């Protein structure tokens, strides 16, 4: 099933699932770090990429969407 990036229902799903997946004991630490490290680095080191005109929130939302899709595919039936 193809999910729209612009669907309010999809974003509500993503926003609800990210905290549950991050704090789930069933999701490996590697998968959690695969999401957390790039987002934290982008928030802490914004001057490293001065020519990239992407807002921190936009990068975080993109990463959240990717993380939820990735973990739901990898750990089918979780939560």
trRosetta pair geometry for C-beta under 8 A, 3 or more apart (Angstrom, degrees):
i j d omega theta_ij theta_ji phi_ij phi_ji
3 7 6.7 -101 -180 29 80 138
3 10 5.2 131 172 -110 114 131
4 7 4.1 106 75 -29 104 104
4 10 6.1 -161 73 -14 65 147
5 10 7.0 -118 -131 100 20 152
5 65 6.9 29 -131 -152 90 157
6 10 7.9 69 65 45 22 129
7 10 3.9 85 76 2 106 107
7 11 6.9 178 92 -7 58 81
8 11 5.8 -56 -148 40 35 107
8 12 6.3 38 153 -22 67 105
9 12 5.8 -53 -148 34 30 112
9 13 6.5 34 151 -21 62 105
10 13 5.6 -56 -155 34 32 115
10 14 6.4 31 150 -19 67 105
11 14 5.4 -48 -143 36 38 113
11 15 6.1 35 157 -17 67 106
12 15 5.9 -55 -144 40 29 109
12 16 6.3 26 156 -16 63 109
13 16 6.1 -63 -149 39 26 107
13 17 6.0 15 160 -15 65 117
13 68 7.3 131 125 169 89 153
14 17 6.0 -65 -140 40 25 105
14 18 6.4 34 165 -35 65 103
14 64 5.4 97 167 135 115 106
14 65 5.5 -30 -123 -95 150 61
14 68 4.9 -139 -126 -1 76 160
15 18 6.5 -38 -140 15 25 112
15 64 7.5 33 -84 160 52 146
16 19 7.6 -73 -178 35 31 96
16 20 7.0 13 147 -5 66 120
17 20 5.5 -70 -152 46 42 111
17 21 5.6 35 158 -20 80 112
17 68 4.9 89 92 -126 133 116
17 72 7.5 -14 -177 -61 154 114
17 79 7.4 153 -135 82 86 151
18 21 6.0 -61 -142 39 26 106
18 22 6.1 26 161 -21 65 109
18 64 5.1 -38 -84 -148 140 103
18 67 6.6 68 -117 90 91 128
18 68 6.2 -72 -70 -66 74 104
19 22 5.7 -54 -141 36 31 112
19 23 6.2 5 167 3 66 112
20 23 6.6 -73 -146 50 23 93
20 24 6.1 42 153 -49 63 104
20 79 5.4 82 149 -122 132 159
21 24 5.4 -38 -142 7 32 122
21 27 5.5 70 -174 -40 75 159
21 32 7.9 179 136 -97 82 85
21 67 7.0 160 99 143 147 105
21 68 6.8 -176 -6 -106 156 66
21 71 5.1 95 -155 109 139 165
21 78 7.6 76 -110 120 86 133
21 79 7.3 -98 -75 -10 69 145
22 27 7.6 -66 -101 70 15 146
22 32 5.9 104 -139 -135 62 107
22 35 7.5 -110 -94 82 94 138
22 36 7.5 102 -131 -67 112 112
24 27 4.6 78 80 3 109 101
24 78 6.8 63 -176 175 162 122
24 79 6.6 -93 -95 -55 138 113
26 75 6.3 122 131 -156 110 145
26 78 5.6 -173 100 -133 139 115
27 31 5.3 -105 176 78 95 129
27 32 6.0 108 120 -54 113 94
27 71 5.8 -9 -120 -144 126 125
27 75 6.3 -98 -93 -21 77 159
27 78 7.2 81 -62 -169 89 159
28 31 4.8 96 63 5 84 100
28 32 7.2 -150 99 -3 47 86
29 32 5.5 -56 -149 39 37 113
29 33 6.1 34 154 -17 69 107
30 33 5.9 -59 -146 40 28 108
30 34 6.3 39 151 -31 63 104
31 34 5.4 -45 -148 25 33 120
31 35 7.2 24 155 -9 59 101
31 70 7.3 -174 -155 122 107 116
31 71 6.1 111 165 -96 136 96
31 74 7.0 -159 -111 79 145 158
32 35 6.2 -64 -163 39 34 103
32 36 5.8 17 153 -11 72 120
33 36 5.5 -61 -125 47 36 104
33 37 5.2 33 -180 -22 76 112
34 37 7.2 -23 -106 29 12 104
34 38 7.8 2 172 0 41 109
34 67 7.7 156 98 -112 92 93
34 70 7.8 -104 107 119 134 158
35 38 7.3 -85 -170 40 23 97
35 39 6.5 4 158 -7 64 122
35 63 6.0 130 -154 165 78 105
35 64 7.7 76 -161 -95 122 43
35 66 7.8 176 -110 88 93 94
35 67 4.1 45 -105 -103 133 134
36 39 6.0 -74 -151 43 28 107
36 40 5.8 20 164 -15 71 114
37 40 6.0 -59 -140 40 25 107
37 41 6.1 24 162 -17 63 110
38 41 5.8 -57 -143 40 29 111
38 42 6.2 29 159 -21 65 107
38 63 6.4 -172 91 -115 113 139
39 42 5.8 -56 -149 35 29 110
39 43 6.5 24 155 -15 64 107
39 59 7.0 165 -121 125 70 98
39 60 5.4 79 -144 -112 113 77
39 63 5.0 -164 -74 90 108 165
40 43 5.8 -58 -148 39 32 108
40 44 6.0 18 160 -10 69 113
41 44 6.0 -62 -136 45 28 102
41 45 5.5 -21 179 27 69 115
42 45 7.0 -67 -115 59 17 78
42 46 7.0 54 173 -88 55 67
42 49 7.9 -26 -130 28 80 131
42 56 6.3 158 132 -130 100 79
42 59 5.1 -114 151 119 160 153
42 60 7.6 -163 83 -60 131 75
43 46 7.2 -15 -160 -52 21 95
43 56 5.5 84 -104 -155 71 128
43 60 7.5 42 -63 -68 109 116
45 48 4.3 20 153 -11 110 122
45 49 7.9 81 123 3 90 83
46 49 7.2 -78 -169 51 43 81
46 56 6.6 -62 -92 -71 122 111
47 50 5.9 10 -157 -68 55 96
49 52 4.1 -8 151 18 114 123
54 58 5.3 -120 -179 83 88 127
54 59 5.6 96 130 -55 120 97
55 58 4.4 94 63 3 87 106
55 59 7.1 -158 92 -5 47 83
56 59 5.9 -56 -151 37 33 109
56 60 6.3 32 152 -19 66 109
57 60 5.6 -55 -147 39 32 113
57 61 6.2 33 155 -20 67 105
58 61 5.8 -53 -145 36 29 109
58 62 6.3 31 155 -18 63 106
59 62 5.7 -54 -149 37 31 113
59 63 6.3 29 153 -17 65 108
60 63 5.7 -57 -146 39 30 110
60 64 6.2 34 154 -22 65 105
61 64 5.6 -50 -144 34 32 113
61 65 6.4 33 156 -19 64 104
62 65 5.9 -55 -151 35 29 111
62 66 6.4 25 153 -15 64 108
63 66 5.7 -55 -145 40 32 110
63 67 6.0 35 155 -24 66 109
64 67 5.7 -54 -143 36 28 112
64 68 6.4 26 160 -17 64 105
65 68 6.2 -56 -149 35 26 107
65 69 6.5 22 155 -13 61 110
66 69 5.9 -62 -151 41 30 110
66 70 6.0 29 156 -21 68 112
67 70 5.7 -57 -142 38 27 111
67 71 6.1 16 164 -11 66 110
68 71 6.3 -58 -139 42 25 102
68 72 6.0 22 163 -16 63 113
69 72 6.1 -61 -142 40 23 107
69 73 6.4 18 160 -15 62 110
70 73 6.1 -65 -154 38 24 106
70 74 6.1 13 157 -11 65 114
71 74 5.7 -59 -137 44 32 107
71 75 5.7 -16 176 27 71 108
71 78 7.2 -74 152 59 95 148
72 75 7.0 -65 -119 63 20 74
72 76 7.2 59 169 -97 56 52
72 78 7.2 -136 -116 47 52 105
73 76 7.0 -4 -161 -65 26 86
75 78 4.0 25 131 -30 113 136
